Amino acid sequence: MAQVIKSMNFWVLATLLLCCSMVFVFPGLHSVYGLGIFSKGEKPFGKSYDEWNSEYWNKWLAKSTAQATPQPGGCLVANNDYKSESMVMLMETVDVSFPPTQECQISSNEGIIVPLYIAWDQHDNTPQSCQVINLPQCTKLLNLGNIVSYVKVDGIPVAKLDARQTVNPDTKLIETKINSLTNVTQYTSKVFTLTIPPDSVEIANNVPGTWQSVSDGWWVFLKPLPLGTHIISYGLRVTPTGALTSPGTTTHFSDITYKFQVVK
């Protein structure tokens, strides 16, 4: 106690600096730019999370493998017609590992959807297909493992995910343990209509057609960025939790970078 009293001014100053530093990093975007992140309960640009989940997957699966392959200097987003829409939908982490930096010009009125670890499943009338009533559970089975993910804007951390999702070998139910969850939304959508074209980037092991589907996973919905050049980087680290509790889970690493020129 004596040491604290003798150095009161030093510790007060140090505490203030530490608090300022912590506020600067997390919740991050809000503190750095005076902006924010859309929460699950909000309707970004008048649409619910369910609607955005449906739009994301219908846009992404409409691409062929060639269209969904990032190119140097390209601007690969799920919705190529994003300039007429209100949200820019970035590429999902499980489809790529370390793609070349994508360079996009976007509007200061557009938000940004960052998919961290997401999946979808559909009822396609095949014998092995999940029934509509079981689609949420089936979809969650695609997101098992030890999951670590992040989002940075201009090098500053704004979102973080550290979770473990497994299947209980006794109850057969999916269990999720959240170690850290900052500015990340975990969301399981309602059933929506999904169209899979014959040349879809994810046609392997899937049946083309229009089906009932569900989306599940972790997302970050960024509010519009200020004018100027901004770098958004995000990544994913997934490792299996064990053969008995996470069937089919494979190790995956990805780091993705977008350079945005934000204009009026």
Secondary structure, 3 states (H helix, E strand, C coil): CHHHHHCHHHHHHHHHHHHHHHHHHCCCHHHHHCCCECCCCCCHHHCCHHHHHHHHHHHHHCCCCCCCCCCCCCCCECCCCHHHCCEEEECCHHHCCCCCCEEEEEECCCEEEEEEEEEEEEECCCCCCCCHHHHHHHHHHHHCEEEEEEEEECCEEEEEEEEEEEECCCCCCEEEEEEEEECCEEEECCCEEEEECCCCCCCCCCCCEEEEEEEEEEEEEECCCCCEEEEEEEEEEEECCCCCCCCCCCCEEEEEEEEEEEEC
